[in-house]
């Protein structure tokens, strides 16, 4: 009783602003250290299963990465076309009957910080940058195809400094 009560509306507001989960994805934390392993739960609706392609994957990408439909369409970050990115990713496993699993849990690493200006093309990120886990359809497991479902958002934070020994 010390903290009062929590209404369903307050909980819904908190979840929608943090975007810890979406219609297809949920992650176990909202702040992540570079290269830390994150538990990602996924559930792809039956009507979306046909859009996954041959080798779909879950990838950690900058939240600024958007789809631009003009000229056949392409993924862009700050108006620069993203052809490929070595973002941390995990491929969605296939079941025993070679059918794609519609739900499961995967461990995916958060991106490491960029160094020396290589940045985006090598999957680097900046401190405090908002990133998202997204499910991407892909014919080969490398190229980013159509995004399936919503995204689960997290923030990259520097690890807490160690406490000084006195």
PAVEXTOR-431227 format. One line per field, with one value per atom (N, C-alpha, C, O): x, y, z; residue number from 1; residue in one letter; atom name. Coordinates in steps of 0.001 Angstrom, whole numbers, plus 500000, padded with zeros to 6 digits. Layout:
<pts>
px	(X_...)
py	(Y_...)
pz	(Z_...)
nr	(NUM_...)
rest	(A_...)
atom	(CA_...)
</pts>
This chain:
<pts>
px	(500827_500000_500867_500383_502144_503053_503097_503155_503071_503186_501839_501795_500759_499441_499087_499668_498130_497692_498081_498371_498080_498394_497164_496644_496709_495540_495983_497152_495059_495340_495738_496592_495123_495457_496899_497605_497338_498722_499706_500750_499377_500235_500306_501388_499177_499138_499951_500675_499840_500600_502096_502870_502497_503916_504447_505534_503704_504141_504198_505099_503259_503251_504352_504867_504725_505799_507167_508073_507336_508617_508813_509943_507703_507733_508611_509335_508537_509265_508724_509397_507491_506883_506039_505657_505762_504915_503970_503830_503327_502409_503132_502527_504414_505171_506383_506865_506887_508134_507990_507177_508800_508917_510348_510919_510930_512295_512292_511329_513377_513411_513913_513927_514323_514776_514716_514672_514716_514590_515938_516103_516890_518235_519231_519189_520125_521041_522447_522638_523424_524827_525294_524715_526324_526818_527219_527851_526851_527170_526557_526920_525637_524959_523925_523334_523713_522732_521342_521140_520388_519002_518120_518298_517179_516216_515062_514383_514840_513802_512764_513085_511536_510431_509700_509450_509364_508637_507428_507420_506414_505216_504710_504234_504824_504400_502985_502755_502032_500666_500626_501460_499667_499559_499461_500040_498733_498589_499882_500004_500851_502139_503212_504252_502973_503980_504387_505550_503450_503745_504681_505267_504835_505669_507109_507916_507451_508771_509916_511051_509670_510739_511470_511026_512589_513334_514118_514157_514746_515597_515330_516164_514187_513878_514776_515316_514922_515765_515244_514476_515687_515441_516750_517794_516711_517928_517734_516626_518838_518860_519301_520423_518416_518699_518373_517593_518956_518614_517134_516565_516515_515092_514857_513726_515918_515817_515733_515500_515919_515871_514416_513600_514098_512719_512653_513642_511485_511239_510786_509829_511471_511097_510545_511289_509251_508625_508977_508729_509531_509795_510824_511800_510610_511570_511754_512859_510717_510832_511012_510793_511411_511532_512919_513633_513287_514567_514543_513775_515389_515554_516550_517569_516264_517165_517385_516536_518547_518863_519336_520330_518633_518960_519107_520053_518169_518093_519224_519396_519993_521029_520540_520103_520617_520123_520979_522208_520303_520980_520874_519795_521993_522004_522196_521465_523177_523389_523983_524578_523820_524315_524633_523838_525762_526109_525555_526275_524271_523602_523520_523431_523552_523372_522028_521000_522046_520802_520770_521798_519572_519358_518303_517249_518594_517665_516544_516779_515329_514189_514350_514530_514288_514525_513362_512226_513686_512651_512304_513146_511065_510605_511059_511770_510654_511056_510471_511092_509309_508673_509068_508361_510186_510727_509806_510065_508736_507883_508482_509072_508330_508873_508109_506882_508836_508195_507532_508158_506292_505593_505887_505570_506488_506826_508054_508397_508701_509887_510622_510161_511783_512636_514046_514560_514667_516034_516885_516376_518167_519129_519844_520436_519775_520388_521274_520897_522456_523362_522955_522541_523076_522879_524098_525164_523963_525106_526220_525968_527448_528592_528672_528106_529374_529540_530443_531348_530173_531008_532367_532500_533366_534710_535365_535233_536058_536835_536042_536583_534784_534007_533454_532877_533610_533070_531563_530854_531075_529663_528684_528742_527781_526599_526895_526244_527847_528060_528549_528443_529079_529567_528681_529068_527512_526573_526871_526368_527689_528019_526875_525924_526969_525925_526576_527763_525794_526284_525652_524551_526364_525834_524537_524447_523538_522257_521334_520210_521793_520984_519847_520027_518690_517546_517630_517756_517559_517614_516317_515551_516076_514879_515216_516037_514571_514596_513408_512296_513639_512579_512729_513830_511610_511635_511646_510791_512629_512740_512591_513165_511813_511773_513077_513614_513583_514823_514938_514616_515397_515588_516878_516984_517867_519173_519711_520813_518978_519437_520399_520907_520661_521588_520865_520956_520150_519462_518202_517476_517959_516768_515603_515608_514609_513401_512313_512586_511087_509935_510008_510414_509611_509501_508177_507136_508219_507014_506654_507438_505478_505032_505717_506437_505475_506043_507441_508003_507992_509349_509325_508387_510367_510565_511770_512866_511576_512576_513404_512895_514692_515574_516606_516798_517265_518277_519634_519769_520639_522007_522598_522629_523059_523635_525016_525316_525841_527166_527023_526120_527894_527824_528096_528845_527491_527703_529170_529753_529771_531170_531298_530394_532443_532675_532839_533329_532422_532554_534025_534708_534509_535922_536181_535349_537340_537743_538460_539460_537953_538546_539380_539956)
py	(498798_500000_501260_502364_501074_502209_503005_504234_502317_502982_503230_503727_502901_503110_501970_500887_502227_501185_501559_502717_500568_500780_500409_499299_501337_501059_500404_500482_499771_499157_500220_499976_501384_502480_502945_503219_503034_503438_502393_502738_501132_500053_500072_499921_500253_500312_501499_501372_502639_503822_503577_503926_502980_502685_501720_501931_500676_499707_500319_500002_501184_501778_502819_502985_503522_504506_503842_504303_502784_502082_501204_500986_500693_499821_498608_498173_498064_496858_495648_494625_495782_494680_495244_496414_494387_494764_493609_492704_493641_492554_491232_490169_491277_490055_489822_488693_490862_490752_491258_492136_490681_491177_490932_489878_491906_491745_491864_492349_491416_491315_492563_492587_493596_494829_496000_495819_497202_498397_499094_499848_498859_499430_498286_497337_498385_497297_497856_498913_497152_497519_496996_496040_497599_497147_495673_495219_494939_493520_492610_491437_493131_492319_491420_491801_490237_489309_489649_489842_489722_490058_488869_488251_488564_487504_488098_489011_487584_488097_486999_485928_487273_486337_486818_488011_485866_486231_485324_484166_485877_485135_485785_486920_485040_485548_485043_483833_485947_485514_484633_484777_483737_482801_483515_483060_484632_485339_486019_486379_486201_486813_485775_486124_484506_483460_483359_483087_483574_483453_484551_484415_485637_486763_486668_487545_485627_485553_485288_485661_484671_484351_483083_482373_482801_481564_481572_480562_482706_482774_484044_484949_484126_485321_485412_484409_486614_486805_487958_488801_487970_489086_489843_489245_491154_491961_493188_493708_493642_494895_495990_495969_496941_498018_499359_499402_500464_501780_502075_501706_502736_503061_504059_504220_504729_505686_504994_505652_503681_502942_502822_502200_503422_503454_502957_502998_502495_502024_503190_503885_503406_504440_503732_503032_503901_503130_503562_502801_504725_505220_504404_503933_504231_503551_502081_501556_501419_499997_499763_498655_500805_500723_500344_499582_500891_500558_501013_501900_500399_500814_501958_501916_502991_504132_504517_504286_505110_505721_507130_507310_508131_509535_509787_510442_509265_509434_508759_509018_507905_507134_505697_505094_505159_503808_502775_502835_501826_500722_499507_498939_499114_497939_496691_495710_496742_495637_496211_497289_495499_495946_494696_493757_494685_493516_493699_493578_493991_494165_492820_491778_492843_491580_490970_491648_489678_489044_487588_486986_487038_485615_485133_485751_484033_483478_482723_482029_482858_482123_480651_480314_479774_478348_477694_478167_476586_475782_474632_474152_474198_473079_471748_471713_470664_469326_468963_468215_469469_469151_470152_470301_470831_471867_473079_473962_473115_474306_475298_474900_476563_477603_477633_477539_477764_477897_479273_480276_479335_480618_481371_482556_480706_481378_480720_479580_481463_480939_482026_483162_481644_482558_482447_481344_483587_483621_484548_485487_484281_485181_485952_485365_487285_488143_489151_489690_489406_490391_491795_492015_492730_494142_494599_493994_495646_496130_496656_497145_496549_497148_498610_498994_499423_500821_500905_500092_501928_502112_502656_503343_502337_502827_503278_502626_504376_504848_505271_505276_505623_506134_505087_505447_503792_502765_502687_502554_502767_502921_502027_500804_502639_501968_500746_499713_500838_499713_498477_497366_498653_497515_497204_496419_497798_497480_498177_497764_499236_499956_500835_501072_501320_502173_503218_503130_504205_505267_505146_504614_505650_505609_506399_507499_505844_506502_506377_506878_505720_505578_504580_503547_504912_504007_503006_503383_501741_500651_499858_500012_499021_498187_496792_496615_495807_494464_494379_494762_493874_493724_492369_491829_491831_490604_491024_491792_490510_490826_489566_488525_489669_488612_488708_489799_487567_487597_486345_485244_486515_485344_484588_483390_485305_484686_484826_484354_485451_485623_486778_486991_487537_488669_489975_490941_489998_491217_491456_490522_492738_493136_493220_494045_492371_492429_493155_494074_492738_493333_493110_492043_494129_493976_493295_493677_492285_491554_491953_491731_492540_492949_494216_494880_494536_495733_495495_494409_496515_496462_496544_497081_496008_496137_497050_496739_498165_499224_499095_498697_499440_499482_500581_501078_500951_502001_501414_500640_501794_501366_502301_503516_501752_502556_502043_500855_502969_502575_501712_501940_500723_499927_500806_501779_500464_501221_501108_500027_502223_502154_501296_501228_500653_499840_500742_501867_500230_501008_501045_500021_502214_502311_501549_501516_500952_500246_501245_501839_501428_502398_501711_502372)
pz	(500000_500000_500000_499750_500283_500359_499050_499076_497915_496624_495959_494833_496618_496024_495088_495157_494217_493291_491866_491567_491007_489603_488790_488901_487983_487149_485843_485466_485172_483886_482859_482007_482944_482026_482232_481262_483490_483772_483257_482703_483438_482953_481427_480859_480765_479305_478795_477807_479451_479054_479186_478295_480290_480513_479462_478923_479167_478164_476773_475996_476450_475113_474946_473840_476004_475880_475886_475191_476643_476680_475450_475013_474886_473711_473933_473037_475146_475515_474774_474647_474285_473543_472404_472408_471435_470305_470032_470854_468881_468542_468304_468445_467947_467634_468530_468621_469196_469953_471382_471669_472274_473648_474099_473819_474800_475304_476819_477413_477436_478895_479608_480839_478888_479544_478580_477364_479139_478322_478127_477168_479006_478888_478785_479569_477811_477508_477354_476752_477897_477710_476346_475829_475758_474460_474500_475454_473468_473288_474355_474445_475159_476168_475484_474473_476037_475483_475992_477192_475080_475408_475038_473989_475907_475640_474836_475305_473634_472739_472506_471990_472886_472624_471377_471204_470513_469302_469111_469529_468472_468069_466784_466785_465698_464397_464120_464135_463869_463559_462303_461409_462248_461119_459781_458795_459732_458464_458010_456839_458915_458560_458225_457667_458557_458334_456867_456569_455953_454527_454030_452955_454788_454366_454866_454561_455625_456251_455281_455578_454156_453228_453645_454547_452989_453229_454538_455241_454874_456063_456869_456878_457542_458333_459563_460030_460072_461253_462098_461634_463357_464268_464366_464628_464158_464192_465065_465200_465659_466418_465457_464951_465211_464263_464910_465861_464415_464955_464744_463717_465707_465570_464440_463982_463988_462881_461522_460508_461494_460233_459787_460468_458638_458149_456706_455975_456316_454958_454097_454438_452985_452025_450789_450103_450491_449419_447994_447059_447800_446451_445692_446276_444376_443509_443821_443680_444233_444566_446048_446539_446764_448211_448688_448037_449838_450468_451923_452295_452735_454129_454164_453474_454970_455071_456530_457391_456781_458071_457758_457055_458275_457998_456497_456061_455716_454266_453502_452311_454153_453468_453344_454324_452143_451882_452597_452571_453236_453912_453000_452836_452412_451538_452385_452246_453253_454191_455465_455457_456532_457827_458638_458676_459269_460087_461493_462484_461556_462845_463554_462906_464890_465623_465255_465273_464919_464499_464911_465223_464906_465169_464188_464039_463527_462547_463244_464232_462733_463274_462919_461749_463914_463651_462916_462953_462246_461610_462533_463291_462463_463278_462699_461695_463325_462888_461530_460775_461211_459926_458843_457846_459034_458143_457991_457174_458777_458806_459802_460807_459522_460395_461709_461717_462833_464145_464227_463883_464672_464745_466033_466140_467010_468269_468886_468572_469763_470421_471183_471291_471709_472461_471894_471709_471619_471099_471952_472565_471984_472626_471518_470612_471615_470605_471319_472360_470760_471350_470923_469784_471839_471502_470702_470814_469904_469123_470020_471121_469537_470223_469796_468772_470581_470195_468984_468802_468142_466964_467377_468390_466575_466868_465576_464540_465644_464512_463288_462182_463452_462339_461390_460365_461693_460798_460928_459930_462145_462457_461754_461876_461014_460499_459637_459797_458741_457841_458579_458060_459770_460542_461737_462602_461801_462874_464182_465227_464149_465368_465827_465082_467061_467621_468507_468821_468908_469772_471148_471290_472176_473544_473615_473072_474280_474442_473243_473272_472198_470988_471221_471865_470688_470773_469632_468466_469977_469010_469097_470048_468113_468110_467616_466716_468219_467660_466725_467089_465514_464519_463837_463737_463370_462569_461105_460663_460351_458932_458096_458415_457021_456020_455237_455048_454784_454023_453155_453602_451917_451065_451381_451119_451951_452170_453595_453873_454491_455867_456053_457154_454979_455041_454727_455484_453609_453176_453999_454340_454313_455051_454081_453168_454278_453468_454233_455005_454014_454673_456181_456642_456943_458398_458704_458169_459569_459957_461381_462304_461568_462902_463384_462638_464655_465262_465815_465668_466448_466989_468508_469097_469135_470582_470782_470317_471466_471577_472854_473902_472745_473909_473709_472599_474799_474744_475090_476037_474307_474601_475641_475443_476728_477805_478151_478027_478587_479053_480294_481099_480466_481691_482904_482818_484022_485258_485677_485599_486121_486550_487806_488638_487908_489099_490306_490202_491449_492683_493082_493045_493462_493855_495155_496061_495208_496426_497318_496916_498516_499442_500483_501348)
nr	(1_1_1_1_2_2_2_2_3_3_3_3_4_4_4_4_5_5_5_5_6_6_6_6_7_7_7_7_8_8_8_8_9_9_9_9_10_10_10_10_11_11_11_11_12_12_12_12_13_13_13_13_14_14_14_14_15_15_15_15_16_16_16_16_17_17_17_17_18_18_18_18_19_19_19_19_20_20_20_20_21_21_21_21_22_22_22_22_23_23_23_23_24_24_24_24_25_25_25_25_26_26_26_26_27_27_27_27_28_28_28_28_29_29_29_29_30_30_30_30_31_31_31_31_32_32_32_32_33_33_33_33_34_34_34_34_35_35_35_35_36_36_36_36_37_37_37_37_38_38_38_38_39_39_39_39_40_40_40_40_41_41_41_41_42_42_42_42_43_43_43_43_44_44_44_44_45_45_45_45_46_46_46_46_47_47_47_47_48_48_48_48_49_49_49_49_50_50_50_50_51_51_51_51_52_52_52_52_53_53_53_53_54_54_54_54_55_55_55_55_56_56_56_56_57_57_57_57_58_58_58_58_59_59_59_59_60_60_60_60_61_61_61_61_62_62_62_62_63_63_63_63_64_64_64_64_65_65_65_65_66_66_66_66_67_67_67_67_68_68_68_68_69_69_69_69_70_70_70_70_71_71_71_71_72_72_72_72_73_73_73_73_74_74_74_74_75_75_75_75_76_76_76_76_77_77_77_77_78_78_78_78_79_79_79_79_80_80_80_80_81_81_81_81_82_82_82_82_83_83_83_83_84_84_84_84_85_85_85_85_86_86_86_86_87_87_87_87_88_88_88_88_89_89_89_89_90_90_90_90_91_91_91_91_92_92_92_92_93_93_93_93_94_94_94_94_95_95_95_95_96_96_96_96_97_97_97_97_98_98_98_98_99_99_99_99_100_100_100_100_101_101_101_101_102_102_102_102_103_103_103_103_104_104_104_104_105_105_105_105_106_106_106_106_107_107_107_107_108_108_108_108_109_109_109_109_110_110_110_110_111_111_111_111_112_112_112_112_113_113_113_113_114_114_114_114_115_115_115_115_116_116_116_116_117_117_117_117_118_118_118_118_119_119_119_119_120_120_120_120_121_121_121_121_122_122_122_122_123_123_123_123_124_124_124_124_125_125_125_125_126_126_126_126_127_127_127_127_128_128_128_128_129_129_129_129_130_130_130_130_131_131_131_131_132_132_132_132_133_133_133_133_134_134_134_134_135_135_135_135_136_136_136_136_137_137_137_137_138_138_138_138_139_139_139_139_140_140_140_140_141_141_141_141_142_142_142_142_143_143_143_143_144_144_144_144_145_145_145_145_146_146_146_146_147_147_147_147_148_148_148_148_149_149_149_149_150_150_150_150_151_151_151_151_152_152_152_152_153_153_153_153_154_154_154_154_155_155_155_155_156_156_156_156_157_157_157_157_158_158_158_158_159_159_159_159_160_160_160_160_161_161_161_161_162_162_162_162_163_163_163_163_164_164_164_164_165_165_165_165_166_166_166_166)
rest	(X_X_X_X_X_X_X_X_X_X_X_X_X_X_X_X_X_X_X_X_X_X_X_X_X_X_X_X_X_X_X_X_X_X_X_X_X_X_X_X_X_X_X_X_X_X_X_X_X_X_X_X_X_X_X_X_X_X_X_X_X_X_X_X_X_X_X_X_X_X_X_X_X_X_X_X_X_X_X_X_X_X_X_X_X_X_X_X_X_X_X_X_X_X_X_X_X_X_X_X_X_X_X_X_X_X_X_X_X_X_X_X_X_X_X_X_X_X_X_X_X_X_X_X_X_X_X_X_X_X_X_X_X_X_X_X_X_X_X_X_X_X_X_X_X_X_X_X_X_X_X_X_X_X_X_X_X_X_X_X_X_X_X_X_X_X_X_X_X_X_X_X_X_X_X_X_X_X_X_X_X_X_X_X_X_X_X_X_X_X_X_X_X_X_X_X_X_X_X_X_X_X_X_X_X_X_X_X_X_X_X_X_X_X_X_X_X_X_X_X_X_X_X_X_X_X_X_X_X_X_X_X_X_X_X_X_X_X_X_X_X_X_X_X_X_X_X_X_X_X_X_X_X_X_X_X_X_X_X_X_X_X_X_X_X_X_X_X_X_X_X_X_X_X_X_X_X_X_X_X_X_X_X_X_X_X_X_X_X_X_X_X_X_X_X_X_X_X_X_X_X_X_X_X_X_X_X_X_X_X_X_X_X_X_X_X_X_X_X_X_X_X_X_X_X_X_X_X_X_X_X_X_X_X_X_X_X_X_X_X_X_X_X_X_X_X_X_X_X_X_X_X_X_X_X_X_X_X_X_X_X_X_X_X_X_X_X_X_X_X_X_X_X_X_X_X_X_X_X_X_X_X_X_X_X_X_X_X_X_X_X_X_X_X_X_X_X_X_X_X_X_X_X_X_X_X_X_X_X_X_X_X_X_X_X_X_X_X_X_X_X_X_X_X_X_X_X_X_X_X_X_X_X_X_X_X_X_X_X_X_X_X_X_X_X_X_X_X_X_X_X_X_X_X_X_X_X_X_X_X_X_X_X_X_X_X_X_X_X_X_X_X_X_X_X_X_X_X_X_X_X_X_X_X_X_X_X_X_X_X_X_X_X_X_X_X_X_X_X_X_X_X_X_X_X_X_X_X_X_X_X_X_X_X_X_X_X_X_X_X_X_X_X_X_X_X_X_X_X_X_X_X_X_X_X_X_X_X_X_X_X_X_X_X_X_X_X_X_X_X_X_X_X_X_X_X_X_X_X_X_X_X_X_X_X_X_X_X_X_X_X_X_X_X_X_X_X_X_X_X_X_X_X_X_X_X_X_X_X_X_X_X_X_X_X_X_X_X_X_X_X_X_X_X_X_X_X_X_X_X_X_X_X_X_X_X_X_X_X_X_X_X_X_X_X_X_X_X_X_X_X_X_X_X_X_X_X_X_X_X_X_X_X_X_X_X_X_X_X_X_X_X_X_X_X_X_X_X_X_X_X_X_X_X)
atom	(N_CA_C_O_N_CA_C_O_N_CA_C_O_N_CA_C_O_N_CA_C_O_N_CA_C_O_N_CA_C_O_N_CA_C_O_N_CA_C_O_N_CA_C_O_N_CA_C_O_N_CA_C_O_N_CA_C_O_N_CA_C_O_N_CA_C_O_N_CA_C_O_N_CA_C_O_N_CA_C_O_N_CA_C_O_N_CA_C_O_N_CA_C_O_N_CA_C_O_N_CA_C_O_N_CA_C_O_N_CA_C_O_N_CA_C_O_N_CA_C_O_N_CA_C_O_N_CA_C_O_N_CA_C_O_N_CA_C_O_N_CA_C_O_N_CA_C_O_N_CA_C_O_N_CA_C_O_N_CA_C_O_N_CA_C_O_N_CA_C_O_N_CA_C_O_N_CA_C_O_N_CA_C_O_N_CA_C_O_N_CA_C_O_N_CA_C_O_N_CA_C_O_N_CA_C_O_N_CA_C_O_N_CA_C_O_N_CA_C_O_N_CA_C_O_N_CA_C_O_N_CA_C_O_N_CA_C_O_N_CA_C_O_N_CA_C_O_N_CA_C_O_N_CA_C_O_N_CA_C_O_N_CA_C_O_N_CA_C_O_N_CA_C_O_N_CA_C_O_N_CA_C_O_N_CA_C_O_N_CA_C_O_N_CA_C_O_N_CA_C_O_N_CA_C_O_N_CA_C_O_N_CA_C_O_N_CA_C_O_N_CA_C_O_N_CA_C_O_N_CA_C_O_N_CA_C_O_N_CA_C_O_N_CA_C_O_N_CA_C_O_N_CA_C_O_N_CA_C_O_N_CA_C_O_N_CA_C_O_N_CA_C_O_N_CA_C_O_N_CA_C_O_N_CA_C_O_N_CA_C_O_N_CA_C_O_N_CA_C_O_N_CA_C_O_N_CA_C_O_N_CA_C_O_N_CA_C_O_N_CA_C_O_N_CA_C_O_N_CA_C_O_N_CA_C_O_N_CA_C_O_N_CA_C_O_N_CA_C_O_N_CA_C_O_N_CA_C_O_N_CA_C_O_N_CA_C_O_N_CA_C_O_N_CA_C_O_N_CA_C_O_N_CA_C_O_N_CA_C_O_N_CA_C_O_N_CA_C_O_N_CA_C_O_N_CA_C_O_N_CA_C_O_N_CA_C_O_N_CA_C_O_N_CA_C_O_N_CA_C_O_N_CA_C_O_N_CA_C_O_N_CA_C_O_N_CA_C_O_N_CA_C_O_N_CA_C_O_N_CA_C_O_N_CA_C_O_N_CA_C_O_N_CA_C_O_N_CA_C_O_N_CA_C_O_N_CA_C_O_N_CA_C_O_N_CA_C_O_N_CA_C_O_N_CA_C_O_N_CA_C_O_N_CA_C_O_N_CA_C_O_N_CA_C_O_N_CA_C_O_N_CA_C_O_N_CA_C_O_N_CA_C_O_N_CA_C_O_N_CA_C_O_N_CA_C_O_N_CA_C_O_N_CA_C_O_N_CA_C_O_N_CA_C_O_N_CA_C_O_N_CA_C_O_N_CA_C_O_N_CA_C_O_N_CA_C_O_N_CA_C_O_N_CA_C_O_N_CA_C_O_N_CA_C_O_N_CA_C_O_N_CA_C_O_N_CA_C_O_N_CA_C_O_N_CA_C_O_N_CA_C_O_N_CA_C_O)
</pts>
